[in-house]
Amino acid sequence: MAHSSIGRTLGLQSSKMGSTPICATMHPQYQKAIKLRLAGKSYGEIAKTLDVSKGSFSLWFKNLKLPKSAQKLLEEKMRIAREHGLFENNRRRTQAIKIENKKVRQIAANEVKPLSKYELLLIGAALYWAEGYNRQDKVPSPYISFGNSNPDMVVLFLRFLREVMQISEKKLRPIVQIHKNIKPESAINFWAKITSIPQKSFRVTHQASRASKGKRPYNSLPYGTFKLNVIGRQNFFKIKGWIDGLVRQT
């Protein structure tokens, strides 16, 4: 079909068509491609619709003048594509950072070797310094009192008490502090399993700590906070002495 004939068929002005090689206009999908392009379709959309290689379009559309409506539509599609590309790059970067962070964490974890008794002593003293009830030395008969909601920290501190301080299980007084929405049985069962302390030894209170009162959502601690009191004035002052030793290192 001649160039002018195609232009008339599509209702196009010859100025819009430009000079397109005759071999291109003879392609069976050429006319449909022109219509789609003038409607604001992208190369990818046209190629998918007509099953034609996008390589052909550079020749077919080389001198095609698009109406403003089609230009605006294509510009918007390009903008969206750029934003999607930026989003995809950010997603890939975020994923790469997560993988890197995991690798760094694994390497660091492997650097920690089995703890010696002395290292466990230092860790236990530091944990009590940070998380223990240090104001006990203001009362006539102070005792060790430690509380936290992190199971791993609780287990490590108990290991310190049992292995370093040789605390008898009979001196352990576990308490679970919970919100009213938490079932006591569930909380006791959880902490008894974590600490290897018999359930019958536990006591439950519904009083939230002053530090967390009004700051945490009521469901943020599904098993409450574990608090452990240890009978023995001398044990308390022994830990305080180790803390004094750490202070001297500052």
Order of alpha helices (4+ residues) and beta strands (2+ residues): alpha-alpha-alpha-alpha-alpha-alpha-alpha-alpha-beta-alpha-beta-alpha-beta-beta-alpha
